[in-house]
Amino acid sequence: MRILILGINHAPEPVGIGPYTAGAVATLAAAGHEVQLVTAKPYYPGWALAPGCSRTLYSRETRGTTTIWRCPLYVPRQPSGARRVAHHLSFALAALPPMLAAAARFRPQLVLTVAPCLLSVPVAKLAARIAGAPLWIHVQDFEVEAAFATGLLEGAGPLARLAHAFEAMALRSAQTVSSISPQMCRRLEQKGVPAERVVEFRNWAELDTIAPLDVPSGYRSEWGLGNRHVALYSGNIANKQGIEILVEAAHRLAHREDIVFVICGEGPNRAMLEARAAALTNIQFHPLQPAERMGALLGLASVHLLPQAAGAADLVLPSKLANMLASGHPVVATAAAGSGLAREVEGCGLVTPPGDPAAMAEAIATLIDDGPRSAAMGIAARRRAEARWSRRAILAGFVAQVEAVAA
């Protein structure tokens, strides 16, 4: 089959949505389908174009039966709410020519677009209409609600009403709408998407390359960690994470010489976070590590840290959770009781209220001081990853669903 995909993030971006779009594209191609992908020049998570990328020119790559069009776009160095809107709008406008060309010449049997960015949905809808193909929207996070909930956009007046109306119109325009958790799928229905159009398509864990380690991680000696317990965060450093709580928790555990916080990541809030932690000796910052060493990095943790801003509950399920669980170590997450994130972590770690660093610090200390409980939760975490986050099973179901919709 011929499948046209529109998504702002793709490989070689190492974290976030990019690896999952890339995995879906590669799996469709491996199943024998022709895929054309329209995406942006790589810029995430550092919010800077990758070296060698033109700010104004398009580029085209061919990999077997897959063609990848990369569009220029505006990338703000400090992505405020208004600048993010401009960033997404620039991608939608830049994607219009290659999408229309693909619709006319490639004649796809399915058009699939990934949100964010929601502003590109009308472009995908137009391409689907020209090709006479169904439209599938895959929602990685509810960007409109998340922008207001995390303070990127302010107000509950005309701007908010316009944004929510656009979101509802865009979601209802598709024949199929998917998201990454049961709670987010239910939210689609609450937004007016008929239940029969809603499909769950999870992000996945790399179970083959990330597993419990039999020996200490090589990062212990490289980073001079000795025998200290490691409270680890790895990933994007931005608004939705509510990540400043990690520094506050480290401050409350500064008296514990046996505990060190390690933060690996990039993003617009990293400089602010480092400034806040300048006086602390129990916290280290490192850049994102190579994908081929992800197993060693996650195996470094005594406890994984998964902060989330209070307003982001059930608007996004952090994709990094899957690989945390796969590593076989417990998680301390900040989430509202009963939220999707809290339910995913239940039995595999501890959940504390968002914005409560004292509770997070206490949970970290509790797991580190109770070895048997921590070990049991680590075993449960690995089993949870195998049961719910298997890459092979998730992508096999995705391909079958794509083939059914396209047919």
Beta strands, then each sheet from edge to edge (+ up, - down):
strand 1: 2-6
strand 2: 34-40
strand 3: 59-63
strand 4: 66-71
strand 5: 110-115
strand 6: 135-139
strand 7: 176-179
strand 8: 198-200
strand 9: 229-234
strand 10: 259-264
strand 11: 283-286
strand 12: 303-306
strand 13: 331-334
strand 14: 349-352
sheet 1: 3+ 4- 2- 1- 5- 6- 7- 8-
sheet 2: 11+ 10+ 9+ 12+ 13+ 14+
end
